[in-house]
Amino acid sequence: MRILIAEDDALLREGLALLLRGEGYEVVAVPDADQFLSIFDEIAPDAAVLDVRMPPTFTNEGLRAAIEVRKTRPGFPVLVLSAYVEDRYAGELLAGGAGGVGYLLKERVGKVAEFVDALERVIGGGTVMDPEVVSQLMSRRRADDPIRALTPRESEVLGLMAEGLGNQEIAQKLVVSDTAVSKHIGNIFAKLGLSTSQSGHRRVLAVLAHLRA
């Protein structure tokens, strides 16, 4: 499986390439979004990892490149990295309506197992949101907002849902039963006025949309 990396920081770019090659991936790495787009069709990657901010303006070149390739190849797996929590970028990336997307802080790369797991989820069509994005969005809510009615456990479950974890995975992570997780999610959706029929990518979108409202 071939991964195309776009990252302007040479040390991080080479580190990512080395890490992913060690996991058995074929890797092609470039320093900016222009080169990423120029070789994309020739390389025919199976997935991509991009920095949000790259030359020449260091604003959102990587994000724009990710969105562009997903317009021509809907559902193409992209994992976007950012040095800071910028939830508007996460929202733009997720707004396409298809799975196979991820938004992580660069600090997650140092946690190799977590990073590789996130990439594999994205490649598998899942949606991965950095827990810090969810945490900051939740902290901005008004005192009378329904989000404040969540119990500490429900807030924890909500964060794991937004990371893209399924019910069974949440149960394993929290060391509780699947039934307990289903009950927590039912309570969360009831308190937030969300449809219990949401699943997978749509479930992440529903949660993120509510938190950003």
C-alpha positions in Angstrom: 0.0 0.0 0.0 1.4 3.4 -1.0 1.2 6.5 1.2 1.9 10.0 -0.2 3.2 12.4 2.5 3.2 16.2 2.1 5.1 17.9 4.9 7.4 20.9 4.7 9.4 20.2 7.9 12.2 17.9 6.6 12.8 16.2 9.9 9.1 15.4 10.5 8.7 14.4 6.8 11.6 11.9 7.0 10.4 10.7 10.4 6.9 10.0 9.1 8.3 8.2 6.0 10.6 6.0 8.2 7.8 5.2 10.6 5.4 4.2 7.9 8.0 2.2 6.0 8.7 0.3 9.2 5.0 -0.6 9.3 5.2 -2.1 5.8 3.9 0.8 3.7 5.5 2.1 0.5 6.1 5.8 1.0 6.6 8.9 -1.3 7.2 12.1 0.5 7.1 15.7 -0.8 7.7 19.1 0.9 4.6 21.1 -0.3 1.1 20.9 -1.6 2.0 21.9 -5.1 4.3 18.9 -5.5 1.7 16.7 -3.8 -0.9 17.7 -6.4 1.5 17.5 -9.4 2.5 13.9 -8.7 -0.7 12.6 -7.3 -2.0 11.0 -10.4 1.4 9.6 -11.4 2.1 8.1 -8.0 -1.5 6.8 -7.6 -1.3 6.5 -3.8 -3.7 4.5 -1.7 -3.8 7.2 1.0 -2.2 10.5 2.0 -0.9 12.3 5.1 -0.7 16.1 4.8 0.3 19.0 7.0 -2.4 21.7 7.1 0.1 24.6 6.8 2.7 24.5 4.1 4.5 26.9 1.7 4.0 29.4 0.3 1.5 31.1 2.7 1.6 28.6 5.6 -2.2 28.9 6.0 -4.2 25.9 4.7 -2.4 24.6 1.6 -2.5 21.0 2.9 -6.2 21.1 3.7 -7.1 22.6 0.3 -5.0 19.9 -1.4 -6.8 17.2 0.6 -10.2 18.5 -0.3 -9.2 18.9 -3.9 -8.1 15.2 -4.3 -11.3 14.0 -2.6 -13.4 15.9 -5.1 -11.8 13.9 -7.9 -11.6 10.7 -5.9 -14.5 10.7 -3.4 -13.6 8.8 -0.2 -9.9 8.9 -0.9 -8.3 8.4 2.5 -6.6 11.5 3.9 -5.1 12.1 7.3 -4.4 15.8 8.0 -1.9 16.9 10.6 -1.9 20.2 12.4 0.4 21.8 15.0 -2.6 23.5 16.7 -6.3 22.8 17.3 -8.1 24.6 14.4 -11.6 23.1 14.5 -12.7 25.1 11.4 -10.2 23.0 9.3 -11.5 19.8 10.8 -15.1 20.8 9.9 -14.1 21.7 6.3 -12.4 18.3 5.9 -15.4 16.4 7.3 -18.0 18.4 5.4 -17.5 16.4 2.2 -19.9 13.7 3.5 -17.7 10.7 2.9 -15.6 8.7 5.3 -11.9 8.0 5.1 -10.8 11.3 6.8 -8.8 12.1 9.8 -7.6 15.3 11.6 -4.9 14.9 14.2 -2.5 17.1 16.1 1.2 16.5 15.2 1.9 15.5 18.8 0.0 12.2 18.1 2.8 11.2 15.7 5.1 10.6 18.6 2.6 8.1 20.0 3.3 5.6 17.2 0.7 3.1 18.0 -2.1 5.7 18.1 -0.9 7.4 14.9 -0.7 4.1 13.0 -4.1 3.1 14.3 -5.6 6.4 13.2 -4.1 6.0 9.7 -5.4 2.5 9.4 -8.9 3.6 10.5 -8.8 6.3 7.8 -7.6 3.8 5.2 -10.5 1.5 6.2 -13.0 4.3 5.5 -13.4 5.5 9.1 -13.3 9.0 10.5 -10.8 10.0 13.2 -10.9 13.3 15.1 -8.2 14.4 17.5 -9.6 14.2 21.1 -8.2 17.7 21.9 -10.4 19.2 19.2 -13.4 17.7 20.9 -12.2 18.7 24.3 -11.8 22.4 23.3 -15.1 22.5 21.5 -16.9 21.1 24.6 -15.2 23.6 26.9 -16.6 26.5 24.9 -20.2 25.6 25.5 -22.5 28.0 27.4 -23.4 27.2 31.0 -27.0 26.4 30.0 -26.1 24.3 27.0 -27.3 20.7 27.0 -23.7 19.5 26.7 -23.3 20.6 30.3 -25.9 18.0 31.3 -23.7 15.1 30.3 -22.2 13.1 33.1 -18.4 12.7 33.2 -18.7 9.2 31.7 -21.0 10.4 29.0 -18.5 13.2 28.1 -15.8 10.5 27.9 -17.9 8.4 25.6 -18.8 11.4 23.4 -15.1 12.1 23.0 -14.4 8.6 21.9 -17.3 8.6 19.5 -15.9 11.8 17.9 -12.5 10.0 17.5 -14.4 7.5 15.3 -14.5 4.5 17.7 -17.4 2.1 17.4 -19.4 0.9 20.4 -17.3 -2.3 20.9 -14.1 -0.4 20.7 -15.4 2.2 23.2 -16.4 -0.7 25.5 -12.9 -2.2 25.4 -11.2 1.1 26.0 -13.4 1.9 29.0 -13.5 -1.7 30.2 -17.3 -1.8 30.3 -20.0 -3.8 28.5 -21.3 -3.1 25.0 -24.7 -2.7 26.7 -23.4 0.0 29.0 -21.9 1.9 26.0 -25.1 1.7 24.1 -27.0 3.1 27.1 -24.5 6.0 27.5 -24.8 6.8 23.8 -28.6 6.7 24.0 -28.4 9.2 26.9 -26.0 11.4 25.0 -28.0 11.6 21.8 -31.2 12.2 23.8 -29.7 15.1 25.8 -28.2 16.6 22.6 -31.2 16.0 20.4 -29.3 13.9 17.9 -30.7 11.0 15.9 -29.8 7.5 17.3 -29.8 6.2 13.8 -26.5 8.0 13.1 -23.5 5.6 12.7 -19.8 5.7 11.6 -18.8 8.9 9.7 -22.3 10.4 10.0 -22.2 9.9 13.8 -19.0 11.8 14.0 -20.4 14.5 11.8 -23.5 14.8 14.0 -21.5 15.1 17.1 -19.0 17.6 15.6 -21.8 19.7 14.1 -23.5 20.0 17.5 -20.3 20.9 19.3 -19.5 23.6 16.7 -23.0 25.1 16.7 
